[in-house]
Amino acid sequence: MDKRILLPTDFSNNALNAIRYALDMHEKEKCEFYLLNVFQVKGYSTKSLMVPEPGDVDYDAAKKYSLDGLEKQIEILNLREKNPKHTFHTISQFNSILYGLKNIIDKKDIDIVIMGTKGAGGTRSTVFGTHTVNIMEKVTECPVLAIPENVRFTPPKEIVFPTDFKASFKRKEIQVLLDIAKNHKSAIRVLHVMESSKLSKTQENNKVLLDHMLDDVGHSFHTMTNVKVQKGIDTFIQSRESGMVAFMNKKHMFFGSILSNPLVKELGFYSEIPILVLKDIE
């Protein structure tokens, strides 16, 4: 079955860059790409009891802008050398970005969402836009890969995977990470920033389990002590010039706190390398 990839776009340069990154990253794979633009209508919200309908002047104008924008995106992509392995679909929807994504993920059985770190109107001082952080935290149906502005695809030599080993792993949860590593011959560097002097029995068991799961790809385990988690991850990545960082978005883990403001401003690497958010599978 072809891989199904959802590409949200607000027609910003950052969104277009993320789309190009996705195409280059999956150059050798058969993929169905779904370009999604959600639009709003003046005087209405997705939470309103009143729903705009075709024929309403503002609705029709917003819909036309959305459809025209998607058509232009396809025209831009068609300027690239055609890849016979890639098929494109466009979707225009009146919705919020979060629920629009969730709706299409469910309907199209999406494997991964790939998006820019900020959309139209994002300021230079903002690494992640509000929508992006919200999506990374609340889209739980599939992994999300966020691409920083102006980052072009190059096969990552290594992917940093920070974990505290407190929760067990399932192969399905890290399958996308394994696929990226295998397809691009990337090594996975498992990083544990120690809070205590040694691992508990549970943590040791989870580490052994992860080691087995990573058996088919190059990988190694690394430990940092006497440093805050966020600073440790940042220092490790910058010192190694890593090409991607992957987090497991499990309940009650440190992922949410890392992305929440103002901590996100302390993490310089977010502006330089893609971040892959893997999802907790019940």
Secondary structure, 3 states (H helix, E strand, C coil): CCEEEEEECCCCHHHHHHHHHHHHHCCCCCEEEEEEEEECCCCCCCCCCCCCCCCCHHHHHHHHHHHHHHHHHHHHHCCCCCCCCEEEEEEEEECCHHHHHHHHHHHHCCCEEEEECCCCCCCCCCCCCHHHHHHHHHCCCCCEEEECCCCCCCCCCEEEEECCCCCCCCHHHHHHHHHHHHHCCCEEEEEEECCCCCCCHHHHHHHHHHHHHCCCCCEEEEEECCCCHHHHHHHHHHHHCCCEEEEEECCCCCHHHHHCCCHHHHCHHHHCCCEEEEECCC
